[in-house]
């Protein structure tokens, strides 16, 4: 067995082992969760794929809504695997003013743990848990009409009691007049009492002033101490300035600066000498002769390339390069003119085929149109959304048939566009490994197979590691069918399939 075959078999075994490890760790073969039915009087604007919140966290989504014979509804939701819904929970439809309604599950907050949970599966409508519908605008209007009728009754009662209320108001005004007279007398008495209190307060203020004066006399030594500390700080600042001045007048520092300036001047002089040497070399006759010979050889190469190895009818005709070419006369132009004849249709067809083959050897364009299945569980990665497709990816591969290739392009053009930039190395006849930027994240990729049929794997995103696995089948020389799973190791994985065109 050759060395390349051994390397290819080893890479294939490593890929299979990696897939088995992810299969065991993430339980790929199992379903993403289970379904549960909830009975509501009305759907309350709830739609398919609406989020299901449990204790404030999204644990699933609404799968579908069934209208029952009694005009009530059975809402079937998909719950993430590993999350049990207690049987004592409350089910509410939360309808915000702006936005889509959501289904909220409120768990119980009393009783012994653990709480009993609903078994997986959709029970008959009579056995499903009952949900609570939100209050609608029609309910509020009906309740408001009852309040308006009640207010009308209250106004009628007030109108009947109006004469009695006016009599009580008149009596109240009389009492207020009497109270005003009493208040005037009380204010006069209060004024005399306030005058006495103001005299006592003035005496207290004078005593307080004397106390403040004595306190200021006691605090004078502390103020003097603070001023002395400020003076010491000023002296230390003056010392620091003296140190800076001594450093600026240091002879050694000045000598270092002078030496640096001299080195810069010497470097400038050497650059000037180098430019003078270049001028001398360019003015040397022998150097100019070498330059002319090089230009002549370059012209011959360009003529041979234009003739496409002689098939287009042209030949180079340069003295000193081609045999049998006489030396040019003094009056002739130093640059020989190529001789050519008109191309035939057969030669143009052959040239077009060779140019097309050369273009295919240099670059290959891949256009992929795919479709994603419905998203069951929400995910924290911004690379995934509820969009089902179709999605369009385009990539270009430089030197597709060489040992080392470069892939660059864009994914999901027109929506949440991400970018690819990867280097690929052919480690075996049918195995290529590489890495770089995948979906605008760091990642690695591998391709195994030949003639358009094989397996592709991509591992990317260090924060939320995701593994994509695809299979390819050649259906035409310019088209492949692909199918596989994106984020196969995560609960938010999605099936992806479609067709890939190559140019």
Backbone torsions as a table, in degrees:
resi	resn	phi	psi	omega
1	UNK	NA	132.7	-177.6
2	UNK	-71.2	164.4	-179.5
3	UNK	-65.9	-37.9	178.9
4	UNK	-65.4	-38.1	178.5
5	UNK	-65.7	-38.2	178.6
6	UNK	-64.2	-43.3	179.7
7	UNK	-63.6	-41.2	178.4
8	UNK	-63.5	-42.7	178.9
9	UNK	-64.6	-38.8	178.7
10	UNK	-64.7	-42.8	178.7
11	UNK	-63.9	-41.7	178.6
12	UNK	-63.1	-41.9	178.5
13	UNK	-64.8	-38.8	178.2
14	UNK	-64.0	-40.0	178.9
15	UNK	-65.3	-41.8	178.1
16	UNK	-64.2	-41.5	178.6
17	UNK	-63.4	-41.0	177.9
18	UNK	-62.3	-39.9	179.1
19	UNK	-66.3	-39.3	179.6
20	UNK	-64.7	-40.6	179.9
21	UNK	-63.1	-45.4	178.4
22	UNK	-65.6	-34.0	178.8
23	UNK	-62.6	-42.9	-177.9
24	UNK	-74.0	-36.9	-175.6
25	UNK	-74.4	-36.8	-175.0
26	UNK	-103.6	-3.6	179.2
27	UNK	54.8	57.8	-175.6
28	UNK	-62.5	-34.9	-174.6
29	UNK	-69.8	-19.0	-177.7
30	UNK	-86.1	166.1	178.6
31	UNK	-75.1	164.2	-177.5
32	UNK	-77.3	-14.8	-179.6
33	UNK	176.8	-149.8	-179.1
34	UNK	-142.2	168.4	-177.5
35	UNK	-108.4	152.6	-179.2
36	UNK	-143.1	135.4	179.9
37	UNK	-101.1	139.2	-179.1
38	UNK	-131.0	133.8	-175.8
39	UNK	-98.0	125.3	178.1
40	UNK	-125.7	154.9	174.9
41	UNK	-68.9	-43.3	175.7
42	UNK	-138.9	161.6	-179.0
43	UNK	-77.5	-20.6	175.5
44	UNK	63.0	31.5	179.5
45	UNK	81.0	6.5	-179.7
46	UNK	-69.1	140.1	-178.4
47	UNK	-124.3	165.4	175.3
48	UNK	-61.4	146.5	179.8
49	UNK	71.4	8.7	174.5
50	UNK	-66.7	142.1	-177.5
51	UNK	-68.5	149.3	175.6
52	UNK	-112.3	118.8	-176.5
53	UNK	-104.8	136.2	177.5
54	UNK	-131.8	113.2	-175.0
55	UNK	58.0	34.6	177.8
56	UNK	86.6	-4.9	-179.0
57	UNK	-111.4	142.5	178.0
58	UNK	-77.5	121.1	-178.4
59	UNK	-117.2	1.5	-179.6
60	UNK	175.2	-163.5	-178.0
61	UNK	-149.6	159.7	177.9
62	UNK	-73.1	123.8	-178.5
63	UNK	-85.1	-52.9	176.5
64	UNK	-162.4	164.7	-177.3
65	UNK	-124.5	130.9	-175.9
66	UNK	-114.0	128.8	176.4
67	UNK	-85.7	123.7	-176.6
68	UNK	-90.2	164.0	-179.2
69	UNK	-59.1	-30.2	-179.6
70	UNK	-87.8	19.1	178.6
71	UNK	68.8	6.7	169.7
72	UNK	-87.0	176.6	-175.1
73	UNK	-128.2	151.5	172.4
74	UNK	-116.1	114.5	-178.6
75	UNK	-94.9	118.3	179.2
76	UNK	-100.3	121.2	-178.4
77	UNK	-115.4	153.2	175.5
78	UNK	-103.8	119.4	-177.9
79	UNK	-104.0	139.1	179.2
80	UNK	-61.6	142.0	-178.7
81	UNK	-62.5	138.1	178.2
82	UNK	94.7	-3.0	-179.8
83	UNK	-112.4	117.2	178.5
84	UNK	-96.0	137.9	179.9
85	UNK	-100.1	116.3	179.8
86	UNK	-60.7	146.1	-178.9
87	UNK	-69.1	-22.0	179.9
88	UNK	-89.8	11.9	-178.3
89	UNK	-73.7	157.8	175.0
90	UNK	-105.6	140.8	-177.9
91	UNK	-115.9	118.7	-175.8
92	UNK	-123.9	148.3	170.8
93	UNK	-103.0	112.7	-177.6
94	UNK	-95.5	115.9	-177.4
95	UNK	-113.6	99.4	178.4
96	UNK	-71.4	165.7	179.0
97	UNK	-65.6	-41.4	178.0
98	UNK	-123.8	122.4	-179.3
99	UNK	124.0	176.7	-178.4
100	UNK	-89.8	147.2	178.0
101	UNK	-66.1	153.1	176.5
102	UNK	-128.9	157.0	177.5
103	UNK	-98.9	121.2	-175.7
104	UNK	-110.0	129.7	176.4
105	UNK	-108.5	118.0	-179.9
106	UNK	-101.6	114.4	-178.5
107	UNK	-74.5	158.8	176.8
108	UNK	-72.1	152.9	-179.0
109	UNK	-120.5	24.6	178.8
110	UNK	-149.9	162.2	-179.9
111	UNK	101.2	163.9	-178.7
112	UNK	-71.8	150.1	175.6
113	UNK	-97.3	150.1	-3.7
114	UNK	-81.6	154.1	178.9
115	UNK	-73.9	144.7	173.1
116	UNK	-68.6	141.1	-175.8
117	UNK	-115.6	162.2	177.8
118	UNK	-71.1	140.8	174.8
119	UNK	-73.2	150.1	177.8
120	UNK	-62.0	145.5	178.2
121	UNK	117.7	157.7	-179.1
122	UNK	-94.5	113.5	-179.5
123	UNK	-79.5	164.4	174.3
124	UNK	-58.2	154.5	-176.5
125	UNK	-55.5	-35.5	-178.4
126	UNK	-68.0	-25.3	-177.7
127	UNK	-100.8	0.1	-179.6
128	UNK	-77.0	151.2	175.7
129	UNK	-64.7	147.3	-177.2
130	UNK	-88.6	135.2	177.9
131	UNK	-104.9	160.8	-179.3
132	UNK	-107.6	128.2	179.2
133	UNK	-86.5	150.0	177.1
134	UNK	-71.7	159.2	177.7
135	UNK	-71.8	126.6	-178.1
136	UNK	-92.7	167.7	178.9
137	UNK	-65.6	-33.8	178.3
138	UNK	-63.3	-40.4	177.1
139	UNK	-61.6	-42.5	-179.3
140	UNK	-64.8	-39.6	179.8
141	UNK	-65.7	-41.1	179.4
142	UNK	-63.5	-42.2	178.7
143	UNK	-67.1	-35.7	179.1
144	UNK	-66.0	-35.8	177.3
145	UNK	-63.0	-38.5	177.0
146	UNK	-64.4	-38.5	179.0
147	UNK	-67.2	-35.5	178.3
148	UNK	-64.6	-43.0	177.6
149	UNK	-62.0	-37.6	178.1
150	UNK	-65.9	-39.7	178.4
151	UNK	-64.6	-37.5	177.5
152	UNK	-60.7	-41.5	178.0
153	UNK	-62.6	-41.0	-179.4
154	UNK	-65.4	-39.6	179.1
155	UNK	-64.4	-37.6	177.3
156	UNK	-63.6	-39.9	177.6
157	UNK	-65.0	-38.4	179.6
158	UNK	-65.8	-39.2	179.6
159	UNK	-63.2	-37.0	177.3
160	UNK	-69.6	-29.2	-178.7
161	UNK	-91.0	3.4	-174.0
162	UNK	-61.9	-44.9	-179.7
163	UNK	-59.2	-43.3	-179.5
164	UNK	-64.9	-37.5	179.3
165	UNK	-66.4	-36.5	179.0
166	UNK	-66.9	-38.4	178.0
167	UNK	-64.0	-42.0	178.7
168	UNK	-65.4	-34.2	178.8
169	UNK	-67.1	-39.4	178.4
170	UNK	-63.1	-42.4	178.0
171	UNK	-64.6	-36.8	179.6
172	UNK	-64.8	-39.9	178.3
173	UNK	-63.5	-39.2	177.8
174	UNK	-63.4	-43.1	178.4
175	UNK	-64.3	-36.5	179.2
176	UNK	-65.5	-37.5	177.7
177	UNK	-63.6	-41.1	178.6
178	UNK	-65.7	-39.4	179.1
179	UNK	-66.7	-33.5	178.2
180	UNK	-63.5	-41.5	178.2
181	UNK	-63.6	-43.9	178.3
182	UNK	-63.8	-37.0	-178.8
183	UNK	-67.2	-36.1	178.5
184	UNK	-61.0	-44.6	178.1
185	UNK	-62.4	-40.2	-179.0
186	UNK	-66.4	-37.4	179.3
187	UNK	-64.9	-39.3	178.3
188	UNK	-62.2	-43.4	178.2
189	UNK	-65.2	-38.4	-179.9
190	UNK	-66.6	-33.8	179.7
191	UNK	-62.8	-44.8	179.0
192	UNK	-64.2	-40.3	178.9
193	UNK	-65.8	-38.2	-179.9
194	UNK	-66.1	-34.7	178.0
195	UNK	-62.5	-42.6	178.5
196	UNK	-63.4	-42.7	-178.6
197	UNK	-66.4	-35.0	177.8
198	UNK	-65.0	-36.4	176.4
199	UNK	-62.9	-44.4	178.6
200	UNK	-64.4	-37.7	179.5
201	UNK	-65.4	-37.1	178.1
202	UNK	-62.5	-41.6	177.6
203	UNK	-62.7	-40.0	179.0
204	UNK	-65.0	-39.9	178.9
205	UNK	-62.6	-40.7	177.8
206	UNK	-61.6	-43.2	178.3
207	UNK	-63.7	-37.8	178.7
208	UNK	-64.6	-38.4	178.8
209	UNK	-62.3	-43.4	178.2
210	UNK	-61.9	-39.4	178.9
211	UNK	-64.4	-41.1	178.6
212	UNK	-64.5	-36.3	179.0
213	UNK	-63.4	-44.0	178.5
214	UNK	-66.9	-35.3	178.2
215	UNK	-65.4	-40.5	177.5
216	UNK	-63.1	-36.2	178.3
217	UNK	-65.5	-36.7	179.2
218	UNK	-72.0	-31.6	-176.7
219	UNK	-84.5	-5.1	-178.6
220	UNK	-58.9	-42.1	178.6
221	UNK	-60.7	-36.7	179.1
222	UNK	-65.4	-40.1	177.6
223	UNK	-62.9	-42.2	177.8
224	UNK	-60.7	-40.6	178.6
225	UNK	-62.6	-39.4	178.6
226	UNK	-64.2	-40.7	179.2
227	UNK	-65.3	-36.9	178.2
228	UNK	-64.5	-39.5	177.8
229	UNK	-64.6	-38.9	177.0
230	UNK	-64.0	-37.5	178.3
231	UNK	-65.2	-40.7	177.8
232	UNK	-63.2	-38.6	177.6
233	UNK	-63.2	-39.2	178.5
234	UNK	-64.0	-39.0	178.7
235	UNK	-64.3	-41.8	178.5
236	UNK	-64.6	-36.5	177.4
237	UNK	-65.1	-39.4	176.6
238	UNK	-63.2	-36.6	177.9
239	UNK	-65.4	-39.6	178.4
240	UNK	-63.9	-40.0	178.4
241	UNK	-65.0	-35.9	177.8
242	UNK	-65.1	-38.7	177.6
243	UNK	-63.3	-42.3	178.5
244	UNK	-62.9	-40.9	179.3
245	UNK	-64.5	-40.6	178.2
246	UNK	-63.6	-39.2	178.1
247	UNK	-64.4	-37.9	179.6
248	UNK	-68.3	-30.2	179.8
249	UNK	-96.4	13.6	-179.4
250	UNK	-70.1	124.5	-179.1
251	UNK	-62.5	-36.7	-178.7
252	UNK	-64.7	-41.1	177.9
253	UNK	-63.9	-42.1	177.5
254	UNK	-63.0	-38.3	178.7
255	UNK	-64.6	-39.9	178.2
256	UNK	-63.0	-42.0	178.4
257	UNK	-63.5	-41.4	179.5
258	UNK	-64.3	-40.9	179.2
259	UNK	-64.3	-39.3	177.5
260	UNK	-62.2	-43.2	178.0
261	UNK	-61.2	-41.6	179.0
262	UNK	-64.1	-39.3	178.0
263	UNK	-62.6	-39.3	177.8
264	UNK	-63.9	-41.9	179.2
265	UNK	-64.2	-39.8	179.3
266	UNK	-65.3	-40.6	177.6
267	UNK	-62.3	-41.3	177.4
268	UNK	-61.6	-40.4	178.5
269	UNK	-64.5	-40.5	178.8
270	UNK	-65.5	-36.9	176.1
271	UNK	-63.8	-38.5	177.4
272	UNK	-64.0	-41.2	177.8
273	UNK	-64.5	-38.7	178.6
274	UNK	-62.6	-40.6	176.9
275	UNK	-64.4	-37.9	177.5
276	UNK	-63.8	-40.1	177.8
277	UNK	-63.3	-39.8	178.6
278	UNK	-62.7	-39.6	177.2
279	UNK	-63.6	-39.5	179.4
280	UNK	-63.7	-43.9	-179.3
281	UNK	-64.2	-42.7	-178.1
282	UNK	-68.8	-23.8	178.7
283	UNK	-91.2	-1.8	-180.0
284	UNK	-73.3	130.5	-179.5
285	UNK	-60.6	-37.6	-179.0
286	UNK	-65.6	-42.0	177.7
287	UNK	-62.4	-42.2	178.6
288	UNK	-63.4	-35.9	177.3
289	UNK	-63.6	-42.3	177.3
290	UNK	-60.9	-39.3	179.8
291	UNK	-64.1	-41.7	179.0
292	UNK	-64.1	-40.7	178.0
293	UNK	-62.7	-40.7	179.4
294	UNK	-63.3	-41.8	178.2
295	UNK	-64.2	-37.5	178.9
296	UNK	-64.8	-43.3	177.8
297	UNK	-62.8	-40.0	179.1
298	UNK	-63.7	-39.4	178.1
299	UNK	-64.5	-38.2	178.4
300	UNK	-64.9	-41.4	179.2
301	UNK	-63.0	-41.9	179.9
302	UNK	-64.4	-37.9	178.7
303	UNK	-67.3	-40.5	179.4
304	UNK	-67.0	-37.4	177.8
305	UNK	-65.4	-38.5	179.9
306	UNK	-67.5	-28.6	179.5
307	UNK	-81.7	-7.7	179.7
308	UNK	52.0	59.2	175.2
309	UNK	61.9	34.2	174.8
310	UNK	85.2	-5.0	-176.8
311	UNK	-77.3	-16.9	-177.7
312	UNK	-95.5	1.5	174.6
313	UNK	91.3	-0.4	-178.8
314	UNK	-99.4	158.2	177.5
315	UNK	-141.9	148.8	172.0
316	UNK	-79.9	151.7	-176.3
317	UNK	-143.0	76.7	-174.3
318	UNK	-123.8	127.2	178.8
319	UNK	-68.0	135.9	-179.7
320	UNK	87.4	-12.0	179.7
321	UNK	-114.6	-49.0	178.7
322	UNK	-97.7	144.5	179.9
323	UNK	-72.9	145.9	176.5
324	UNK	77.0	12.0	179.3
325	UNK	-95.8	120.2	-179.1
326	UNK	-71.6	159.9	179.1
327	UNK	-68.4	142.7	178.7
328	UNK	-69.7	148.5	176.7
329	UNK	-75.5	167.5	-176.8
330	UNK	-65.8	-30.1	-177.7
331	UNK	-86.6	-12.5	-178.3
332	UNK	-77.5	162.4	179.6
333	UNK	-72.0	141.2	-179.7
334	UNK	-67.4	-17.8	-179.7
335	UNK	-104.1	110.7	-178.3
336	UNK	-65.8	151.5	179.4
337	UNK	-98.3	132.7	-180.0
338	UNK	-72.2	145.6	174.7
339	UNK	-98.5	134.1	-176.8
340	UNK	-148.0	159.3	176.6
341	UNK	-126.5	161.5	-179.6
342	UNK	-61.8	144.1	-179.5
343	UNK	-78.3	140.7	173.6
344	UNK	-81.4	167.3	179.7
345	UNK	-64.1	-37.2	179.8
346	UNK	-66.7	-40.7	179.1
347	UNK	-67.5	-37.3	177.7
348	UNK	-65.6	-38.2	177.8
349	UNK	-64.9	-43.2	179.0
350	UNK	-63.8	-41.0	178.8
351	UNK	-64.1	-41.4	178.7
352	UNK	-62.3	-40.3	178.6
353	UNK	-65.2	-42.2	179.7
354	UNK	-65.9	-39.5	178.3
355	UNK	-65.6	-39.0	178.2
356	UNK	-64.5	-42.3	178.4
357	UNK	-63.7	-40.2	177.7
358	UNK	-63.1	-41.0	178.9
359	UNK	-63.3	-40.4	178.9
360	UNK	-66.3	-30.2	177.9
361	UNK	-73.3	-27.9	-176.9
362	UNK	-86.7	-41.0	-173.7
363	UNK	-149.0	147.3	176.6
364	UNK	-133.8	130.4	-179.8
365	UNK	-101.4	130.1	177.8
366	UNK	-115.5	123.5	176.7
367	UNK	-116.7	116.8	-175.5
368	UNK	-115.3	128.0	175.4
369	UNK	-118.1	115.6	-175.0
370	UNK	-127.4	166.6	-180.0
371	UNK	-130.7	131.6	177.7
372	UNK	-101.2	144.4	176.9
373	UNK	-77.7	176.9	-176.9
374	UNK	-69.1	138.2	179.8
375	UNK	-79.6	126.5	-177.3
376	UNK	-92.1	-38.8	-173.5
377	UNK	-127.8	138.1	178.6
378	UNK	-69.7	157.4	-175.8
379	UNK	-136.0	153.1	177.8
380	UNK	-80.4	-9.6	-176.4
381	UNK	-82.0	131.8	177.4
382	UNK	-71.5	-7.6	-180.0
383	UNK	-75.2	-14.4	-177.0
384	UNK	-117.2	142.5	177.1
385	UNK	-144.5	179.1	-179.5
386	UNK	-78.9	-0.8	-179.9
387	UNK	-66.0	128.9	-177.3
388	UNK	-94.4	-10.5	178.1
389	UNK	111.1	-170.1	1.3
390	UNK	-71.6	155.6	178.6
391	UNK	-116.9	143.1	-177.1
392	UNK	-118.4	123.7	175.8
393	UNK	-116.7	144.4	176.3
394	UNK	-137.0	132.4	-179.3
395	UNK	-137.4	150.6	174.5
396	UNK	-121.4	136.9	-179.5
397	UNK	-117.3	117.9	175.5
398	UNK	-84.2	133.9	-178.4
399	UNK	54.2	61.8	-173.4
400	UNK	-65.1	-25.8	-176.6
401	UNK	-102.6	5.4	179.5
402	UNK	-86.1	171.9	178.4
403	UNK	-66.4	-38.6	178.4
404	UNK	-116.2	128.8	-178.5
405	UNK	-127.7	160.6	177.8
406	UNK	-125.8	126.5	179.6
407	UNK	-112.5	130.8	174.6
408	UNK	-145.8	148.8	-179.2
409	UNK	171.6	-163.9	-175.1
410	UNK	-135.9	151.4	-179.8
411	UNK	-117.5	146.7	176.4
412	UNK	50.6	59.8	-176.1
413	UNK	-66.2	132.1	178.3
414	UNK	94.8	-11.6	179.1
415	UNK	-119.0	-115.5	176.1
416	UNK	-90.7	76.5	-172.3
417	UNK	-69.5	131.9	173.4
418	UNK	-124.5	171.0	-169.1
419	UNK	-126.6	153.7	176.6
420	UNK	-125.2	139.9	171.9
421	UNK	-154.5	102.9	-172.0
422	UNK	-136.9	152.6	172.5
423	UNK	-108.7	133.3	-176.6
424	UNK	-118.6	138.1	179.2
425	UNK	-123.0	130.2	178.3
426	UNK	-84.4	106.8	-177.6
427	UNK	-94.0	-11.5	178.4
428	UNK	-155.2	167.7	-177.6
429	UNK	-54.6	-34.1	-176.4
430	UNK	-125.0	24.7	-177.9
431	UNK	-133.9	127.8	174.3
432	UNK	-128.6	134.6	177.6
433	UNK	-123.3	149.0	179.5
434	UNK	-168.5	-175.0	-179.6
435	UNK	-171.6	173.3	-178.8
436	UNK	149.6	-123.6	-179.2
437	UNK	-106.2	121.4	176.0
438	UNK	-125.9	124.0	-177.9
439	UNK	52.7	40.8	-179.7
440	UNK	61.5	24.0	176.1
441	UNK	-131.4	156.6	173.4
442	UNK	-66.5	139.2	-178.7
443	UNK	-168.6	174.8	176.7
444	UNK	-128.1	158.3	-178.4
445	UNK	-147.2	158.3	177.9
446	UNK	-145.5	149.3	177.6
447	UNK	-132.7	128.0	-179.4
448	UNK	-129.1	127.5	178.1
449	UNK	140.8	175.8	-178.9
450	UNK	-145.0	151.4	176.3
451	UNK	58.0	37.2	174.7
452	UNK	83.8	-5.1	-178.9
453	UNK	-114.1	127.9	-179.6
454	UNK	167.9	-156.1	-177.3
455	UNK	-125.9	144.1	174.4
456	UNK	-124.2	140.7	177.1
457	UNK	-136.2	140.3	179.1
458	UNK	-137.3	131.1	177.7
459	UNK	-125.1	123.0	-172.3
460	UNK	-152.3	172.6	177.6
461	UNK	69.0	97.9	-179.5
462	UNK	-67.4	-29.4	-178.7
463	UNK	-74.9	-44.5	176.3
464	UNK	-124.8	81.4	-174.4
465	UNK	-56.3	129.3	-178.7
466	UNK	-132.6	138.9	179.6
467	UNK	-116.7	123.2	174.2
468	UNK	-104.0	136.2	-180.0
469	UNK	-132.2	124.9	-176.9
470	UNK	-128.4	150.7	168.6
471	UNK	-115.3	143.5	-177.4
472	UNK	-124.3	142.3	177.8
473	UNK	-134.0	125.3	179.2
474	UNK	-74.9	122.9	178.6
475	UNK	-112.7	-14.6	177.9
476	UNK	-158.7	161.2	178.4
477	UNK	-59.1	-20.5	-177.2
478	UNK	-119.7	12.7	-176.3
479	UNK	-149.3	143.7	174.9
480	UNK	-129.3	145.3	167.7
481	UNK	-94.1	137.5	178.2
482	UNK	-128.3	152.5	177.4
483	UNK	-156.8	146.8	-178.9
484	UNK	173.2	-160.7	-176.6
485	UNK	-127.2	136.3	170.7
486	UNK	-98.3	140.3	-177.0
487	UNK	52.5	54.3	-173.6
488	UNK	-67.4	-19.1	-178.4
489	UNK	-97.3	7.2	-177.8
490	UNK	-118.3	156.5	179.7
491	UNK	-68.7	-17.4	179.6
492	UNK	-95.3	22.4	-178.0
493	UNK	-59.6	154.3	-178.0
494	UNK	-140.8	142.8	178.6
495	UNK	-79.9	136.2	-177.8
496	UNK	-129.7	132.3	179.0
497	UNK	-151.0	157.4	-179.9
498	UNK	167.7	-153.8	-176.4
499	UNK	-132.3	145.5	-179.7
500	UNK	-122.7	125.7	178.4
501	UNK	-103.2	145.8	179.1
502	UNK	-125.2	140.7	179.4
503	UNK	-129.3	NA	NA
